Amino acid sequence: MASRSCELGNLASYAINVTGENDVKAALDFVKKHNIRLTVKNTGHDFLGKSTGKGSLALWMHNLRGMTTVADYNSVGYKGPAARVEAGVIGGEALSVLSQQGYRIITGTCPSVGLAGGFSSGGGHSLLASAYGMGSDAVLEWDVIKPNGQRVTATPTRHSDLYWALSGGGSGTYGIVLGITVKIFPDGIVGGGSLTFNASSVGNDSFWGAVGELVTRLPSFVDGGNTLTWAVQDNIFSTNAITVPDKDAVAVRELMAPFLEVLEMRGINYDFVTQTSATYLEHYTRYLGPLPYGRWPSTVQLSSRLVPRAILSNAEATANLTRALRVTVEDRYHMVGCHSINVKNVEHPDNAVIPAWRDAVAICLVTAFWDFNLTWDQMLAHKKHLVDVIIPTLEAATAGSASYMNEMDALYKGDWKKEFYAENYQQLWDTKRKYDPEGLLYGYTAIGSDAWTVDGSGRLCKA
């Protein structure tokens, strides 16, 4: 086999292992002086490639791992326990440390996702979303270095416009975040469960009728502070996690009983198991572990769509959504995974989380794993089918909603300004120009990114 030379491709050419603010300030001075592209990377859980770029100097934030607990944080808008988390701390680490102190914290469903990066700045949905809100909702302070090199603390009352933009308006474009201070919550028991059923005993139509019944009942699952994470692939339904905070397995059985009756009436066999976990960490590890990396593979392609609660009050609209889900998985290649939540009534500071999240009853992800037995062209065809056929079908079934900026395929052809930022776009753009007037920070589909283009070689150029 002939040898081939290695190329960096879209990876950064050089990286600085950031150990403190002086490293960031030195990088800012250097790239300005030499007209070099700057990228910021923490854990790199980024499907749109914002954390890397050809020819760039990267700020490698992953080794900023400090974490302290503040038992009595006191501000105008919040009084209670909090945690100060540096940029490199991942969710699994934070959960483990805080559980030992009697607390729980909002983290991503993948435990290796960093807290202070795209998760908290892009929205951040979790198993605790219905109880405590989005990841962005929990942020009390942003410790950030502005592109001019000044270090500031952005809160709802200090640099409030920067706080607002960082809390839901996307990552890597307003400043370089060294860490965040977030709300944490008293720990306790968590009720959990798993449910599986398939079409083998009743046929596809009855199976999808049951899925439609589940979709109709989603508000009843999540309106009490609970979340339901479920998936359908190849006519098999399964839950990744049923999460009922501060209640036991009995409450889980009571919550699911009406839907289980539906399955029994349809003659659908099912497996249903419930557990009571002593702590949230135990619950999280049971369903999403093992820590520190979790169970999700890195070789996945996906796109997302928020499901508005309003369509579930219309039988025809609900049927259209169920048909769209069915069409999505008919190729037996793609899977639909939905995280059902309710973040409408959770108290939170004013932030840039788009209204579609507050109106949503679920976020649904269409996923497929990269098949290394296929050629590049064959895999590219799958990706194009995802963005050209499947996503438009889901968008039509969820008209007026939005997509999640953190979970979208890079080939997505929709109006990203509208889908990711909605009515917040102009205010976010104004904030970007205020804090980064030179456009030093760039990320694909980030605020201000349309001022730049990427040429055929991967280099970043002024539009």
Secondary structure, 3 states (H helix, E strand, C coil): CCCCCCCCCCCCCEEEECCCHHHHHHHHHHHHHHCCCEEEECCCCCCCCCCCCCCCEEEECCCCCCEEEEEEEECCCCEEEEEEEECCCEHHHHHHHHHHCCEECCCCCCCCCECCCHHHHHCCCCCCHHHHCCCHHHEEEEEEECCCCCEEEECCCCCHHHHHHHCCCCCCCCCEEEEEEEECEECCCEEEEEEEEECCCCCHHHHHHHHHHHHHCHHHHHCCCCEEEEEEECCEEEEEEEEEECCCHHHHHHHHHHHHHHHHHCCCCEEEEEEEECCHHHHHHHHHCCCCCCCCCCCEEEEEEEEEHHHHHCHHHHHHHHHHHHHHHCCCCCEEEEEECCCCCCCCCCCCCCHHHHHEEEEEEEEEECCCCCCHHHHHHHHHHHHHHHHHHHHHHCCCCCCCCCCCCCCCCCCHHHHHHHHHHHHHHHHHHHHCCCCCECCCCCCCHHHEEECCCCCEEEC
